[in-house]
Amino acid sequence: MADTGSWLSLKSRDLSAEIDPLGAQLSTLHDSGGRDLLWNGDPAVWSGRAPVLFPVVGSLAGGRYQLGGQSYPLGRHGFARGKPFQVITHSGTEALLRLAADAATLAVYPFVFELDVHFELSGPDLALRIEVRNTGGADLPASLGFHPGFRWPLPYGQPREAHYIEFPTEEPAPVRRLEANGLVTPVRHPTPISGRRLRPEDDLFRDDALIFDEIRSRRVTYGASTGPRIQVSFPDSPFLGVWTKPGASFICIEPWQGMADVQGFSGDLWQKTGIRRVAPGASAALNVTVTLLG
């Protein structure tokens, strides 16, 4: 078992990647020519690159949740992205990192767990598996999410405005938006998807992320009509977030198993949208595959 520390390098025929043990975060992703596919984490714009979200996705009402008559503070998207993970295994093509409950996590999330994040490169595919195991004696509430920011535009010569996200099926359902405190508004908005394509224009993100909470698709492709594209497959995520900061050179395509609290929510954590109940000794997982399409 290796210590946490330097970024971990992975390489396949078509891709190379680096993983930061702080947050088990995918931190670089390059094609075979060394071109950057992932946002660089510029802290002047957004310091994230591809954070892992656990034990919640999104913001909590008042920055706290209720459970068993107690109130606990917990930041947006949980604490995993700011915690050092232990490197369990690391080879040329894969890495497994683990976060276990400690005194700091128990103070804000009173559950015993192990959170594993596994990366594997194979040809043009980067497979990610986030898995939480309940190592305690009581049911564990959790949501999992992945928050990768891809280059916008991609490094293949097409302008920013030529890029779009394409869905394999029509997506007529309305979308959700966030208010200033990061909570989901009760109003539903007409989908910006037209002809199975979403064109990520800056004005779409003046009010933060687009949230698809009735999505039919379990994969999308991103890029321009010419040149390589990126496919994001999310077979077990019922929610999808799409986000950028207006004018920024990244677009986040985020498979989620939960989402932020809706304005006015006053229930306990078990009633939060997307929370999964993990029995003692059981586990829950989120799987995502990022594929470079030539």
Long-range contacts (C-beta under 8 A, 24 or more apart in sequence): 1-86, 1-87, 1-88, 2-86, 2-87, 2-88, 2-90, 3-86, 3-87, 4-84, 4-85, 4-86, 4-87, 5-87, 8-87, 8-90, 8-95, 10-92, 10-93, 10-94, 10-95, 10-119, 10-120, 10-121, 11-92, 11-93, 11-121, 12-93, 12-121, 12-122, 12-123, 12-124, 12-125, 13-123, 13-124, 14-123, 14-124, 14-292, 15-121, 15-123, 15-124, 15-125, 15-126, 15-292, 16-121, 17-119, 17-121, 17-126, 19-95, 19-97, 19-119, 20-49, 21-84, 21-85, 21-86, 21-87, 21-97, 22-82, 22-83, 22-84, 22-85, 23-51, 23-52, 23-80, 23-81, 23-82, 23-83, 23-85, 24-52, 24-80, 24-85, 24-97, 24-99, 24-117, 25-49, 25-50, 25-51, 25-52, 25-81, 26-50, 26-119, 26-126, 26-128, 26-148, 29-126, 29-290, 31-155, 31-228, 31-292, 35-155, 35-156, 36-151, 36-155, 37-150, 37-151, 37-154, 37-155, 37-230, 37-292, 38-148, 38-149, 38-150, 38-151, 39-149, 39-150, 39-151, 39-249, 39-250, 45-245, 45-248, 45-250, 46-149, 46-245, 46-248, 46-250, 48-81, 48-147, 48-149, 49-148, 49-149, 50-146, 50-147, 50-148, 50-149, 51-77, 51-80, 51-81, 51-147, 52-80, 52-81, 52-115, 52-117, 52-130, 52-144, 52-145, 52-146, 52-147, 53-77, 53-78, 53-80, 53-81, 53-143, 53-144, 53-145, 53-146, 53-147, 53-256, 54-78, 54-79, 54-80, 54-115, 54-130, 54-132, 54-142, 54-143, 54-144, 54-145, 55-79, 55-80, 55-109, 55-111, 55-113, 55-132, 55-141, 55-142, 55-143, 56-142, 56-143, 56-258, 56-272, 56-275, 57-143, 57-144, 57-145, 57-239, 57-256, 57-257, 57-258, 57-259, 57-260, 57-274, 58-182, 58-184, 58-256, 58-258, 58-259, 58-260, 58-261, 59-178, 59-181, 59-182, 59-183, 59-260, 59-261, 60-260, 60-261, 60-272, 61-183, 61-261, 61-263, 61-264, 61-265, 61-266, 65-268, 65-269, 65-272, 66-266, 66-267, 66-268, 66-269, 67-110, 67-141, 67-268, 67-269, 67-270, 68-268, 72-108, 72-109, 72-110, 73-108, 74-108, 74-109, 76-182, 76-260, 77-145, 77-147, 78-109, 79-104, 79-105, 79-108, 79-109, 80-115, 85-117, 88-116, 93-120, 93-121, 93-122, 94-118, 94-119, 94-120, 94-121, 95-119, 100-135, 101-135, 101-136, 111-136, 111-138, 111-140, 111-141, 112-136, 112-137, 113-140, 113-142, 124-291, 124-292, 124-293, 124-294, 125-289, 125-290, 125-291, 126-289, 126-290, 126-291, 127-287, 127-288, 127-289, 128-287, 128-288, 128-289, 128-290, 129-285, 129-286, 129-287, 130-285, 130-286, 131-283, 131-284, 131-285, 131-286, 132-278, 132-283, 132-284, 132-285, 133-278, 133-281, 133-282, 133-283, 134-278, 134-279, 134-280, 134-281, 134-282, 134-283, 135-281, 136-280, 137-280, 138-280, 139-277, 139-278, 139-279, 139-280, 140-277, 140-278, 140-279, 140-280, 141-269, 141-270, 141-272, 141-275, 141-276, 141-277, 141-278, 142-275, 142-276, 142-278, 142-284, 143-256, 143-257, 143-258, 143-272, 143-274, 143-275, 143-276, 144-256, 144-257, 144-258, 144-276, 144-284, 144-285, 144-286, 145-237, 145-241, 145-254, 145-255, 145-256, 145-257, 145-258, 145-286, 146-234, 146-254, 146-255, 146-256, 146-286, 146-288, 147-241, 147-252, 147-254, 148-232, 148-252, 148-253, 148-254, 148-290, 149-244, 149-250, 149-251, 149-252, 150-222, 150-230, 150-250, 150-251, 150-252, 150-253, 151-249, 151-250, 152-200, 152-244, 152-248, 152-249, 152-250, 152-251, 153-224, 153-249, 154-222, 154-223, 154-224, 154-227, 154-228, 154-229, 154-230, 156-223, 156-224, 156-226, 156-227, 156-228, 157-227, 158-223, 158-224, 158-225, 158-226, 158-227, 160-249, 161-199, 161-201, 162-224, 162-225, 163-199, 163-200, 163-222, 163-223, 163-224, 163-251, 164-197, 164-198, 164-199, 164-200, 164-222, 164-223, 164-224, 165-197, 165-198, 165-200, 165-220, 165-221, 165-222, 165-242, 165-251, 165-253, 166-196, 166-197, 166-198, 166-220, 166-221, 166-222, 167-193, 167-196, 167-197, 167-198, 167-216, 167-217, 167-220, 168-196, 168-217, 168-219, 168-220, 169-196, 169-216, 169-217, 170-196, 170-216, 171-196, 171-212, 171-215, 171-216, 171-217, 173-212, 173-214, 173-215, 173-216, 174-214, 175-210, 175-211, 175-212, 175-213, 176-210, 176-211, 176-212, 176-213, 176-259, 177-207, 177-208, 177-209, 177-210, 177-211, 178-207, 178-208, 178-209, 178-211, 178-260, 179-207, 179-263, 182-208, 182-260, 183-260, 183-261, 183-262, 183-263, 183-265, 184-211, 184-259, 184-260, 184-261, 184-262, 184-263, 185-262, 185-263, 186-262, 186-263, 186-264, 198-242, 200-242, 200-244, 200-251, 202-244, 202-246, 202-247, 203-246, 205-243, 205-244, 205-245, 205-246, 206-246, 208-243, 209-241, 209-242, 209-243, 209-252, 209-254, 210-241, 210-242, 210-243, 211-239, 211-240, 211-241, 211-259, 211-260, 212-239, 212-240, 212-241, 212-242, 213-238, 213-239, 213-259, 213-273, 215-239, 215-240, 220-253, 221-293, 222-251, 222-253, 223-293, 228-292, 228-293, 228-294, 229-292, 229-293, 230-290, 230-291, 230-292, 230-293, 231-289, 231-290, 231-291, 231-293, 232-288, 232-289, 232-290, 232-291, 233-288, 233-289, 233-290, 233-291, 234-286, 234-287, 234-288, 235-287, 236-285, 236-286, 236-287, 237-286, 237-288, 238-274, 239-274, 255-286, 255-288, 257-286
